[in-house]
Amino acid sequence: MKDYMVRATAANAQIRAFACTTRETVETARAAHNTSPVVTAALGRLLSAGVMMGSMLKGDDELITLQIKGDGPIGGLTVTADRNGHVKGYANVPDVILPANAQGKLDVGGAVGAGILSVIRDMGLKDPYVGQTDLQTGEIAEDLTYYFAVSEQVPSVVGLGVLMNRDNTVRQAGGFIVQLMPFAEEETISKLEENIKNLASVTTMLDAGKTPEEMLGVLLEGMDLEVTDTLPVEFSCNCSKDRVRKALISIGREELQSMIDDGKEIEVNCHFCNKNYNFTVDELKEMIQD
C-alpha cells in the first residue's frame, strides 16, 4: 500500500478526522538516518502526526514544525511538513538503544523523557505562531492530545504507531487525529467515547490490512463518516547544493575567508535527510566574490 492520508468529517460535520499510512515514509527516514528501532518508532510517530497536522494548513507556502525537546537519550526530535503531504524530520541522537518497556514494547517514552512539545506554524508572516506544552508521557500521541486540548482548545483523540520487522525495517506506520468541533452535541461525544473504548492500536489495525479510511470507519462507526480528501504522502527534503550555497554565503565574508584559509574542501550536512554537500576552496572563493 502506497503512503497516503485522508481527511474526513462525521456526525454532520461535528467531527473532523485525519488518518494516514506512512510505512514507506518512515522507512525512508530510518534508512537516511540509520535510526535504531526505538528512535525509528519515535520519529515515525512524529512524522505521521506532522503529515496530518500539515494538512490542516491553509496555504501552499505555509509550513508546520513539530519539535520535541526532552531529557531522555534521544535529546530531541524535529519534523517539518507542508499541506501537500511532504514531510521530513530527524532525531538529535539516532542510535539510542533501550530495553523494552513494561508492556514489552519499544520504550519511546523512556527515550524521549520529560520536556517540551513545540508546534511552530510558519504562515509567511513576520513571526511564526508557536504553541508549547509540557510533554505528558513522551509517547507522542498522548502529548499531542494534550497539546490540542490546552494550546488550541480543541478536544482531540490522537493515535500513532510504528511496528518494526525483526530486521529493524519498518513493517507498519501511521495514525489518526479525530477532533470535536465547538458545536459537537453530547450524544456525538458519548458515541465517540464508546467507539474509542473498543479500538485496537494503530499498528494492530494497519497490520490487519486496514486502510486509513477503514481505521476511521472503526473509530467513527455509526457516525456518518464522509471522506472529503485523499492525499499522497512522502518523505521529501527540499535541500539542494544551491540552497546550501546560499546558506553559506549568508554566514558572512569573514567566516568564508576562514574556511578558505584552511585550504580544505568543506562538507555540509543536511539534518533533515542526512545528505552531504561538498564545496571546494575554489567554490568558496566564488562565494566571496558573489
N, C-alpha and C positions, 0 to 999 in steps of 0.2 A: 504494500500500500504506500503510495507516494505521500509525502508530508503535506497536510493541508489543515485549514481550520474553518469552522463555520460560525456564523453569527445567527442568533435566533431570538424570537420573542415567544412568550407563552402567557396564558391566563389573560387574554385580551390586553396585551402589552403591559400588564402589571409586573412582568418579569422580563429582563433581558439576559441572554445567556451566550456564552462562548465556549467552544470546545476545540481541541486540536490533537493531532497525532504528529509527533516530531522525531521519530526514530532516526531518520537519515540526518536531520539537523544536528541532533545531539551526538550522533556517531561522527559526523564531520568535525565537531568541536573536540570530541575525545581524541580523534586522530591528530588534529592540528596541534593540540596542546599536550598530548601524551598523558592525559589525566588518569589518576588511579580510580578504582571503582567508586569510592565514596565521594571523590571530587566530581566525577562524571555525573553521579546522582544529584549532587547539589547544583552544579552548573546547569545540568539538563532541566531540572525543575524550574530554575530561574529563566532559562531560555524559553521554555513553554509559556511561562507567565508573561514574559516580555512580548512574545508574539501576540498574545490575546490582548494585553493592555495597549500595545501599539495600534491594534485595530480600532481602539476607542478614539484615536486621534482624528482630528477633522481635516487637516491639510496635508498635502503630499510632501511638503518641506519640513513638517514637524517630526520631532524625534522624542522618544521616551527612554530614559536610562534608569535601570533598577540597580541600586548599589547596596551591597551588604558589607558592613564592616564589623567583624566580630573578634572576640579574644580567643577563638579556637585556632587550631593549627593551620586552617586554610587562610586565615588572615582577612580575606575579603573576596567578594565576587562582584563583577560588573557585567551588565548586559545592556545593550542598546538595540532598539527596534524602531522601525517606521510603521506606517499604517498599511503597507502593502505586503506584509508577510516576510520582510527581510529582517534578520536578527543576527547579532554577533555577540560574543562575550568571552570572558576569561576568568580564571581564578588566580589570586595572588600567589598561592603555593599549589602547584598542580599535582604533586606526588604524595599527598598525605595518605598514610596507611593507618587505619584504626581497627580494633576488634569490633565485631558485630554488637549492636545494642541488645537490650534485654529481650526484645522480640525476635532476635536472631536476624535482624535486617541491617543494612548499611547505616552507620551512625552519622547521618547528616547533621543532626542537632549537635552532636559532640564535636564534629569537625568545624562547624560554624561558630559555636559558642554563643556567649551573650554579646549584645552590641546594638547597632542601629541599622534600620532599613530606611534608605532614602529613595524617593521616587522623584525624578527630575524630568519635567516636561519642557522641552525647548520648542517654543511656538514661533520662533523667528522674531521675538520681541527683544528689547534691550537686555532684560534679565529673565532667565528661565524660572518657571514655578517649581518650588522644591517643597515636598512634603516629607516629614520624618516621623518615624515611630520607633519605639524600642522593640527589639526582637523578643518574641514571646517564647518560642521553643527552638528557634534555629532550623526548624524543619521546612521553612519557607512558605508552604501553603497556609499554615496557621498564622504566620507572620503577616502575610498579605491580607488574610481575612480581617485581622486586627487593624491593619493599615486602612483598609477601605472603611471600616466602621468608625475609626477615630479621626482620621485625617480628612476623609471625604464624606463622612456621614452617610455612607451607602451600605446598608446591611447586605452582606455578600457571603457566598459559600465558595471556597476555592479548593480544588483538588488537583494535585500534581503528582506525577510519578515517573520513575525511571527504573526499568528492570534490566539487569545485566546478564549476559551469557557467561558460561564458565570460562571462556577465553577472554573475558573482560571487554568484549564488544557490546554494543547496546542492542538489547533484544526488543524492548518496547519503551516508548516515552510519549508523554502527552499530558493533557489536563483539561480542566474546565473551570469557568468562573460563572456563577449564577448570581444575579443581583436583583433585589427588590426595588421597584420604583416607589417614590414617596406616597403614591395613591394606592399602593397594594392593600387589598382587603384582608381582614383577619382570616377568612376562610382560605384564601390563597396561601397565606403564611403557614397556616396549620397543615395544609396539604403538602407543601414543600418540606416542612419539618418531618412529616410522616415518611415521605419518599426517601429522605436522607438517611433515616434510621436503618433502612434495608439496603443501603447502597454498598456495593463491593468497591474495592480500591480501584483507582485509575488503571494501574498495571494489570490487575486481575481482569478488568473488562477488556482492555486492549489485547491481552494475551488470549482471551477467549474469542478474539476476532471482531469485537465491536468497533464500529466506526465512530467518529465524533458525533454524527447525527444520532446513532444508536445509544451512545452514552447519555446524551441529553434526553433521549426518549425514555430511558430508565429514570433519570433524575427528575424529569418533569412529566412523568406518566399521569394521564388524566387531566392535563392542563392545557390542551390545545396548542401543542408545540408547533411553531412555524419557523422553518429555516429561511432566513432572509438573504443570506450571502455565503458564498464559498470562496476561499482564498488559498492559493498555493503558498507554502511556507518553505523557506530555505535559509541555511547559514550563509550569510553574504557580507563580505567585508569590502568596503569601497576604497581601501588603501591602494596606492599606486606609487611608482617611483617619482612621478611628477608632484604628487601631493606631499611626499616625504621631502622632496627637494624644496618645496615652498616653506615647509615647516623649518627646515634647516636655515633657510635664508632669514626667517623671522627671528632666529636667536641672536642675530647681530654680527656685525663685521669682526668684532674682537674675538668672539668665540670661534668663528670660522677660521680666522687667521691662526689661532692657537692650534686648531686641527691641522692646518696646512703645515705649520712649523714642525709638527710631529713627524711629518713626512711619510705617513702611512695611510693606506686605504681605510676608510671607516665603514662600519656595518651598523645599520639602524634596524631595529626590530619592531614590528607592529604587534602591540599587546593583544589585539583582538583576534588575529588569525595566525600569529607566530611566524609570519613571512619576514625574511630578511632582505634588506636593500643595501647594496654596496656602492660606495662613491669613491672614486679615485681622487688623488691630490689635484689632478688637473680639473676634475669636475668641481671640486671645492673652490678652486681659483676662479672658475667661471661664475660661480655663485657670488663671489665678492664683486666681480665686475658688474653683475646684474644689480 
